[in-house]
């Protein structure tokens, strides 16, 4: 497995994979990605809350970001959490 890109220090091996995907997206090498991991692997916090906020501030403030979930109720909750996180940061 490659080292964490651009000086990031990830705690677990799955963070290397998430980080590599995020780095590929921000570098423009790929335009979308999917992550399939069991619950409790920091997918929601890392990718669903933090990545859109970073993307809007640093990459493209007018980007349209699609977050999908297993049901509409959870999707609405995540949408609210993303907006709140973006407002705070």
N, C-alpha and C positions, 0 to 999 in steps of 0.2 A: 504494500500500500504506500502511496506517495505521502510525503510530508504535508502538513497543513499548508495551504497556499498563503502567500503574502504575509507571513509572520503570525498567522492566527495560531492560537494554542487551544486545541479542542481536548476535552477530557476523555472521551470515549471514541472508539473506532467509527461508530456511526456518524459522529459529528464531522469526521473527515469527509464522508460521502456527502452529507448535507452541505458542508462548506464548499466542496468542489463543485457541486451543482450550482450553488449561489454565485460562486466566482465565475463559472462559465456563463451564467446568465448576465451578470453585470459587465463582463468583458464583451458581450455581444456574440459569443461563440454559438450559443443556442438561444432560442426565444421563448421556451417554455420547459417546464419540468414537472415531474410527478414523483412523489415520495410515498412509498408503501412500507411502513414499519408498524410494529405493534404499539398499542397505547403506552404512554409514559416515556417516550423517547424524545421529548422536547420538540416535536414537530410543530405544534400549535404556537408555542411561544417564539421559536426561532424563525419559522417561515411565515406563519399566518399573521402574527402581530408585528414583529420587528422588520421583516423584509419589505412589506409594503411601505412602511414609514421611511425606511432608508431609501427605497426606490424613488418615492415621491420627492424627497429632499435632495438626493444626490444624483440621481440618474435622469429621471423624467417626471417633472411635476404634473404633467398632464396625462400620465399613463393611466390606462384602464386596467385594473387588476381583478381577475376573477378568482374567487375563493369558493370551492365547492365542498359540500358536506353530505352526510348521509341523510339529512332531513332538513326541511325548511326552518323549523324552530331553531336548530343549532346554527344554521347559516345566518339567520337574523342576529342571533347572539354574538356570533363571531364578527359580523359586520359592525355591530355596536362596539365590541371590544377593540377592533382595529381603529375605528374613528377616535375612541377615547385615548388609546395609546398614542396615536398620531398627534392629537391635541396636546398631550402632556410632553411630547418630545419634539 
